[in-house]
Amino acid sequence: MADDFYDVLVVGGGIVGLSTARALLAQRPELRVAVLEKEPDLAAHQTGRNSGVIHSGIYYRPGSLKARFAVAGAAAMVRFCQEYGLPHEVTGKAIVATVPAELPRLAALAERGRANGLEVLELPPARLREREPAVAGLRALWVPSTGICDFAEVARCYARLAGERGAELLTGREVLGIERRADAVTVRTTGGAELRCAVLVNCAGLQSDRIARLAGDEPGVRIIPFRGEYYELVPYRRGLVRNLVYPVPDPAFPFLGVHLTRGIHGEVHIGPNAVPALAREGYDWGTVRLGDLGETLRYPGSWQLARRHWRQELGELHRSLSKAAFLRAVRRLLPSVDSPDLLPAAAGVRAQAVTPDGRLLDDFAFAGFDPADPRSPRRTVHVLNAPSPAATASLPIGAEVARRALAALTAGG
């Protein structure tokens, strides 16, 4: 066996890829596993650029992968942080109706949460003020299991645990080409290096559809990047938010709206706006990559998506370009906040899979080898859609991807 041959090669050094490597070696310590990351550091994109919320699972359709993995993942994440001494806190969160039209949606959300096995408490205005004195609302739900942590630290802990079992963490190595043969997969990377593996696992997030196509598998979706833009409260106003406060989400739109999030290190994030990014890794309006943008504009699903959601997206764009408009959205929940209280904060980009007819995939999605389908492609496993709450659910997602990879390893011979 050549030195550059691996049983499993994981593309993507974010929290899902690192969780997968850890899960593989926890089950099969003898495997030769490597994680390939194009950036110089691990957890550089979605994992390292989020608000750190351990989501409860209240929003997701009962029975869906998101619902099952978020509920199980939240509990597992708290246990993991406790076991390895990582900063975390189970804060609970309020979901607040601010106008009468939101009350039926709030009631439906309570039913959904309970169907997912969650404890959900209903708060009249007086009880809401006890928990969040500065927050305005007609009625609220309280979800005790929601928490906060530092997902970049969690990912680095996954990496350390995988490394201790022998995983190789290969950073600064971008995938340029993939050749799949009957006996192995060859991956060509920057610097002219080639790596061979029995099974290729694609956890590339914002690049996941491209990696799938390089491997010869048509994903059937395209990743459309959406930038989440945040502000944060100036330090002397952080006391306005005690825990986590969310609006009632619009069920027709996949984003949760402008919310208030206390971070594990004391900061309070407010946001996000959700606007189309002009590059797969475009964290501001000034980052434009013509190849990425052209690919998005040529994709029929982008235009179908725009037709479906143009009203909501105009509102998101308005808040992105106008701090006054953003402030008005914040004041629905936090009336006493003023413009000088808000400072620009780091943005993130969500990797959202979109179908050719413009539908946003609303569940986690996998492709490639499927143990239940003998006709599925051998030697590749793809994570095609893993936006939020993927960080919360990273332990069960990693276990699922590892299960598929190990089955592919057995099937591949």
N, C-alpha and C positions, 0 to 999 in steps of 0.2 A: 504494500500500500504506500502510495506517495505521501510525502509530508503534508501536501496541501489538500488531501482528501479528508472529507468530514462525513460522518453519518448524516448529520442535519446541519444545514447552513441557514441561519435566520437573517433575513435582510430587514434591517430597521432596528436601531438601538434606542427606541422609545420604550415606554412602560409596558406595552403589549409584547413587543419582541423580547424584552428582557425577562418578563414573566414567563414567556414560553420557554426560553432557554433554561430558566430555573426549574420549571416543571418537568422538562425533559430529563434533566440530570437528577432530579429528586427521585424519579421513577427508574431511570436507567443510568446509574453513575458511570458505567463503562463506555457510554457513547462518546464519540468525538463530536463536539458541538462548537460552532463558532457563530458569533453575531457580527454582522457586517453593517457598519454605519458610515454614511458618506461625510458627516460632519466631524470636526476634530474632537467633539465632546458628545457624550451620550445625552439623551433626553433634551435635545436642543430645540425641538419644535413644539408640537402639541403638549407633550408631557411637561415641558418646562415653562409653558406660557398659558397657564389656566389659573382659575381662582382658588383651586385647592379644595373644592367642596366634595365631601364624601356623600354622594347622592343617595337618597332613601329608596328610590324606585317608585315613587308615587305617580309619576306622570305616564308611565308606560303601560301599553295594552296588556291586560292580564294574560299570562301564558306565553308572551313574547320572550325572546332571548333577552332583550333589554330589561324587562321586568324581573325575570328569574335571576339573571346575572347581577343586576344592580342590587337587589335585595340580599342575595347571598354574598355578593362582593362587598357591600358596605359592612356587614358583620365581620367578614373575613379580613377586611382592611383594618378595622379597629383592632382585631386580635393580633394582626401582623405588626402593627405599630406598637402595641403593648409589648409584644415578645421581643422586638428588636430595639426598643427604646427610642422610637421615632416620634417627633412632636406631633401631637394630634389632640383633638378635643371633640367630644360629642355635644354639640351645641343645641341641636334642635333648630327648626326654622319655621317661620310664619309665612303662609301664603295668604295674601290680603286682597279682598275685594274692595275696591274704592268707589264703585258706582253700582246701582241696583242691577243693571244688566249683567253684571258678572256673578251675581249670587247663584243662579242655576248652574253655571259652570263650576263654581266652587263646590256646590253640593255633589255634582257628578264626579269631581276630582276626589272628594272624600270617599265616595263609593269605590272608585277605582283603587285608591290606596288600600282600603280595607280588603278588597278582592285580592290584592297582592300580598296580603298578610301583614300589613303595617298597622301600628297603632296610630290613629289619627284623631286628634282632639279638636273640637269646635270652640272657637273663641268669640264671644260677643265683644263689642267695643271696649268695655271696661276691663275684661281679661286681657285683651290685646295690649291695652295701655300699661297693664302691670308688667308685661314682658318687654314691650318696646314703647316706652313713653313718648318718643318723638315721632312715632309712625301713625299715620292717619288711615282709617279704614272703617267700613261698615260691618265687616265680619271677617274672620280669618280661620284658617286651619293651622294647627300646630302639629308638626311631624317630629317627634322626639329623636328619631334615629339618625337624622341628618348630622353630619359632622364636618370637620375641616382637618387638613393635614398639608404636608408639603410633598406633592407627588414626585417632584424631581429627586427629593431625598429617598422616597420609596423606591424609585427606579434605580438609583445608585445602590441601594441595599440589595435589590434583586440581582444587579450586576455582580456585586461582591459575592453573594451566595453562589451564583452560577460559576463565577471565576474560581471560587474555592473548590468546586467540584470538577474543575478542569476546562470550563468553557474558555475559548479564546475570544477576546473582545477586540475587534479589528476596526478602529476608527480611521476617519479620513480616507475611506475606500469606497468610492462611488461605483455602482454597477453600470457598466457600459454595454454589456451584451450577455445573453444567456443562450446556451445551446443544450437542448435536452436530447439525450440519446437513450437507447434501451437500457444501458447499464449504469448511467450516471448523468448528472447535470454539470455542465461546465459554466462557470461564471467569470466573465472578464471584467476586471476592475481597473480603476485609474492606476497609472504607473506601469501598465502592461502586465500586471499580475493576473494569473488565472487560478481559480480555486475550483475543486471538484467536490461533489457531494452526492450522496445517495438520494437525499430528499431536500428540496429547497422550500423554505417557509417564508412567505412574503408578508411581513408586518410593516410595510413601508409607509403607511399613513397617507400623507399627501401625494406620494408617488406610487401608491399601491396598484392603481390601474395600469400604469406604465410598466411596472415590473411584471405584472401578469401578462401583458402583451409581449414583452421581451421574452418571456418564458414559453410563448406559443399558445397561451390560453386567452381566449376572448372573454373579458370580464362581463360584458353586457351592460356596463355602466361607465360613467366618466366621473372622476373626482372634480367637483367644482369647489374652489376655495372661497370660503366666506371669512372675512376678517371680523373679529370681535374687538371692538374698541372700548377701552375703559378709562374712567377717571378714578381718582382715589381722594378720600377726604383728607384735608390738611390735619396734621396730628392733633391740634387742639380741639378739633370737632369730631374726633373719632368716637367720642362718647355718645353721639347721637344714635349709633347702631350698636346694640348689645350682642346680637347673634346674627342670624341670616333672615333676610326679608325679601320675599319674591312677590310679584304680581300674579294675578290669575292668567295663565297663558292662553293665547289664541289657539284653539285646536286645529285651525287651518294652516298654521305657520309653525315650522319646526323649532323655533327659537323661543326662549323663555321670557323675553322682554327685559327691560332695565330692572335690575335687582341690586340689593345691598348685601355685601358679603364681607364679614369680618374674617381676615386671614389669620393663619396660625402664628404669624410673626407680628401681629398687632395692627397691621394696615387694614383699611376698609375700602374695598373696591366697589365702584358703582358702574354698572353697565351690564352687558355690552350692547353697543350697536352691532348689527349683523349686516355687513355690506360686502358686495363682491370684491374680492381681492384681485389685483391686476397682475399677480404672479402667484404661483403655488405657495411660495413662502414670502408673500408680500405683506409686511407688517405695517406699512404706511402707504399713503397715496403716492409717495414719490418712488416706490419700488415697482417698476414696470418691467416685465420680461415678455417681449413680443411673442416668443414661441409659446409661452403659457397662455397669454391672452388670446392669440390667434386660435389655439386649440379649443379654448372655451367658446369663442365666438363662432367657430365652424361647427360646433356640436349642436345638433337639432334640439337636444334636451334643454340647452341653456335658454333658447328662445321660448320653448314651451313653458319652462319654469317662470320666465319673466312674464308671460301672458297670464299665468295663474296668480302670481303674487305681486303684481306691479304696484298695487296700492300700498301694501305693507312695506315693500322695498323702498318706495318713495319716502315713507316716513322714516325708515332707517337711514337713508341717505341724508335726509334733512337734518336729523340729529347728529350725523357724522360731521356735516359741514357747518352746523350752527350750534354753538355752545348754549345759546339761549333756548333753542328747541330741546336740546338734551336736558337742560335744567328744568324745563316745564314737565318733561316726563318723570324726572326724579321727584319733583314736588308733589306728584300724585301720591307718593308713599311717604315722603319726608318733607313736609311743607316748610320747615324752618331753614332748609339749606339755601345757600346763596352762591352766586357765581364764584366769589373769591375762595369759597370752601372747597372747590373742585380743582384738582391738579391732574394734568394728563398722566396716564399710567401706561405700562407696556401693553401692547396688543397681542392677541393670538390669532391663529388662522385655523378654522375648522375644516377638516377634510370630509366633505359631504358627497356621498355617491348619489348620482342623478341618472335616471333611466333615459333612453332616447325620447320618450314621450313626456319628459319633464317632471316625472314623479321623484320626490325625495325619498330615498329608502329610509324607512322609519324604524328599522331594526338592524341589529348587527348582521352582517352577511359574510359568509365564507364561500370559497370556491376551490377548484382543484380536486384533489383526491377526497372522496367521500366513502367511508367504510361501508355504507349502506348501498352504494351504487357501484357494482363491479365494472360498469362502463366508464366511470369517471377517470380523468387523466391521472396517470401514475407520476410519482416523484415530485409533485408540487402541491402545496397547500397555500391558499391565499386568504388573507383577511381583507375583504374588499370594502367593508363599511364598519368603522369603529370610532365614530365621534362620541361626544359625551353621551352616556356616563362610562366610557371605556376605561378611564383611569380608575374610577371607583370599582369597576367590574374586572380589573386587570387580572386578579387571581383566578376567578373562574374562566375568563377568556383564555388565559394562558394554559389552563388545564385542558380546555377543549381543543385548542390548537395543537397542544402536545399529543393529545389522544389521536387526532387525525394524522399527525406526522409519524407517530409510532406505527399506526396502522399502514400508512403508506410505505414505511420502511420495511415492514413485514411483507407487504404485497409486492414491493419492488424486487425482492429477492436479493 
